[in-house]
């Protein structure tokens, strides 16, 4: 399983890091915790892309 940092996920989705953090903590985006670090599976990011996530959905 390939994992991304919050910054890498934000870059791929063209969203802010804060939006990704809100999604992770709000359970809208799957994540894995490694100690204090949060990582996002590539499959979760690809799923959001296929869903056609837009900036309006980020709110």
Rosetta blueprint (number, residue, H / E / L):
1 X L
2 X L
3 X E
4 X E
5 X L
6 X H
7 X H
8 X H
9 X H
10 X H
11 X H
12 X H
13 X H
14 X L
15 X L
16 X L
17 X H
18 X H
19 X H
20 X H
21 X H
22 X H
23 X H
24 X H
25 X H
26 X L
27 X L
28 X L
29 X L
30 X L
31 X L
32 X E
33 X E
34 X E
35 X L
36 X L
37 X E
38 X E
39 X E
40 X E
41 X E
42 X H
43 X H
44 X H
45 X H
46 X H
47 X H
48 X H
49 X H
50 X H
51 X H
52 X L
53 X L
54 X L
55 X H
56 X H
57 X H
58 X H
59 X L
